């Protein structure tokens, strides 16, 4: 009898699990989808799933496909059922053809090998490119004791690409190139007061041309540098930091964090306080709390405190779910995320939690 009960319970649990996974599919989901140029993984996940962060549960890796985690325009996604569970299988686009010199210009089949850069990203790259490649969060004191801009060509105070600038500081271990950064906001945890980091706003890049020989071995050396790139006007007192080499990682997959997350929005790019769809926001949770690129968080509008006139006391209204963001860069103590959905006006100090 006990074995019968256990078997029945196991069957019920398995059935419930299948139903739960199946219920995550959109009622109007397609059975196949051809990936289009301009698609993102978030878009495609939302085509099949009512909750796109469950993508890892339906994605089926095909070992016969090269780089199976990368999806390219033209690829076909097929919804199949394996052991009763919905799965998405990848079918590469049809084989490409090219002129083959070895066959007297006859058309011959060629294995398609797309560069990684053409694979579809998780979220819109145009919204986050600068943050992926150059924007940095630095620790306390990172801007202290580093070289800084003292003048432009012909003593200009605003400088751009192609010009010559002068910087002063410690060049005793000179580098061939530097990044130019402007000290941005300092982020602190609103609950503990802990300093989480400071934004280093990308300004541009420079190559070292020469050092003033009189002070080259001191911390007050004057360097002449050539501006090779700017994202905004260079100003006096902008800082020089070593170029941070890292690969652009935009090919992560959306998913829910495996640990509980309870944080807040610390700030928005350009220092505004209102938050809208496709805004980049900073949050007070990072690698040490288990947050990684691809993690999806729900945004909650913080409930207002109102006056109960009958009871003559203050009452806090419930927090309301109002949007979704995806983390795309994680630092030790904080992260940057892109707001993908915003059902209501959002603001700094609104809450982020597990979806």
Secondary structure in CASP SS format (residue, H / E / C, confidence):
PFRMAT SS
TARGET T0000
AUTHOR 0000-0000-0000
METHOD secondary structure of the structure
MODEL  1
X C 1.00
X H 1.00
X H 1.00
X H 1.00
X H 1.00
X H 1.00
X H 1.00
X H 1.00
X H 1.00
X H 1.00
X H 1.00
X H 1.00
X H 1.00
X H 1.00
X H 1.00
X H 1.00
X H 1.00
X H 1.00
X H 1.00
X H 1.00
X H 1.00
X H 1.00
X H 1.00
X C 1.00
X E 1.00
X C 1.00
X C 1.00
X C 1.00
X C 1.00
X C 1.00
X C 1.00
X E 1.00
X E 1.00
X E 1.00
X C 1.00
X C 1.00
X C 1.00
X C 1.00
X C 1.00
X C 1.00
X H 1.00
X H 1.00
X H 1.00
X H 1.00
X H 1.00
X H 1.00
X H 1.00
X H 1.00
X E 1.00
X C 1.00
X C 1.00
X H 1.00
X H 1.00
X H 1.00
X H 1.00
X H 1.00
X H 1.00
X H 1.00
X E 1.00
X E 1.00
X C 1.00
X C 1.00
X C 1.00
X C 1.00
X C 1.00
X C 1.00
X C 1.00
X C 1.00
X C 1.00
X C 1.00
X C 1.00
X C 1.00
X C 1.00
X C 1.00
X C 1.00
X E 1.00
X E 1.00
X E 1.00
X E 1.00
X E 1.00
X E 1.00
X E 1.00
X C 1.00
X C 1.00
X E 1.00
X E 1.00
X E 1.00
X E 1.00
X E 1.00
X E 1.00
X E 1.00
X C 1.00
X C 1.00
X C 1.00
X C 1.00
X E 1.00
X E 1.00
X E 1.00
X E 1.00
X C 1.00
X H 1.00
X H 1.00
X H 1.00
X C 1.00
X C 1.00
X C 1.00
X E 1.00
X E 1.00
X E 1.00
X E 1.00
X C 1.00
X C 1.00
X C 1.00
X C 1.00
X C 1.00
X H 1.00
X H 1.00
X H 1.00
X C 1.00
X C 1.00
X C 1.00
X C 1.00
X C 1.00
X C 1.00
X H 1.00
X H 1.00
X H 1.00
X H 1.00
X H 1.00
X H 1.00
X H 1.00
X H 1.00
X H 1.00
X C 1.00
X C 1.00
X E 1.00
X E 1.00
X E 1.00
X C 1.00
X C 1.00
X C 1.00
X C 1.00
X C 1.00
X C 1.00
X C 1.00
X C 1.00
X C 1.00
X E 1.00
X E 1.00
X E 1.00
X E 1.00
X E 1.00
X H 1.00
X H 1.00
X H 1.00
X C 1.00
X C 1.00
X E 1.00
X E 1.00
X C 1.00
X C 1.00
X C 1.00
X C 1.00
X E 1.00
X E 1.00
X E 1.00
X E 1.00
X E 1.00
X E 1.00
X C 1.00
X C 1.00
X C 1.00
X C 1.00
X C 1.00
X C 1.00
X C 1.00
X E 1.00
X E 1.00
X E 1.00
X E 1.00
X E 1.00
X E 1.00
X E 1.00
X E 1.00
X E 1.00
X E 1.00
X E 1.00
X E 1.00
X C 1.00
X C 1.00
X C 1.00
X C 1.00
X C 1.00
X C 1.00
X E 1.00
X E 1.00
X E 1.00
X E 1.00
X E 1.00
X E 1.00
X E 1.00
X E 1.00
X E 1.00
X E 1.00
X E 1.00
X E 1.00
X E 1.00
X E 1.00
X E 1.00
X E 1.00
X E 1.00
X C 1.00
X H 1.00
X H 1.00
X H 1.00
X C 1.00
X C 1.00
X C 1.00
X C 1.00
X C 1.00
X E 1.00
X E 1.00
X E 1.00
X E 1.00
X E 1.00
X E 1.00
X E 1.00
X E 1.00
X E 1.00
X E 1.00
X C 1.00
X C 1.00
X C 1.00
X E 1.00
X E 1.00
X C 1.00
X C 1.00
X C 1.00
X E 1.00
X E 1.00
X E 1.00
X C 1.00
X C 1.00
X C 1.00
X C 1.00
X C 1.00
X C 1.00
X C 1.00
X C 1.00
X C 1.00
X C 1.00
X C 1.00
X C 1.00
X C 1.00
X E 1.00
X E 1.00
X C 1.00
X C 1.00
X C 1.00
X C 1.00
X C 1.00
X E 1.00
X E 1.00
X E 1.00
X E 1.00
X E 1.00
X E 1.00
X E 1.00
X H 1.00
X H 1.00
X H 1.00
X C 1.00
X C 1.00
X E 1.00
X E 1.00
X C 1.00
X C 1.00
X C 1.00
X C 1.00
X E 1.00
X E 1.00
X E 1.00
X E 1.00
X C 1.00
X C 1.00
X C 1.00
X H 1.00
X H 1.00
X H 1.00
X C 1.00
X C 1.00
X C 1.00
X C 1.00
X C 1.00
X E 1.00
X E 1.00
X E 1.00
X E 1.00
X E 1.00
X E 1.00
X E 1.00
X C 1.00
X C 1.00
X C 1.00
X E 1.00
X E 1.00
X E 1.00
X E 1.00
X C 1.00
X C 1.00
X C 1.00
X C 1.00
X E 1.00
X E 1.00
X E 1.00
X E 1.00
X C 1.00
X C 1.00
X C 1.00
X E 1.00
X E 1.00
X E 1.00
X E 1.00
X E 1.00
X E 1.00
X E 1.00
X E 1.00
X E 1.00
X E 1.00
X E 1.00
X C 1.00
X C 1.00
X C 1.00
X C 1.00
X E 1.00
X E 1.00
X E 1.00
X E 1.00
X E 1.00
X E 1.00
X E 1.00
X E 1.00
X C 1.00
X C 1.00
X C 1.00
X E 1.00
X E 1.00
X C 1.00
X C 1.00
X C 1.00
X E 1.00
X E 1.00
X E 1.00
X E 1.00
X C 1.00
END
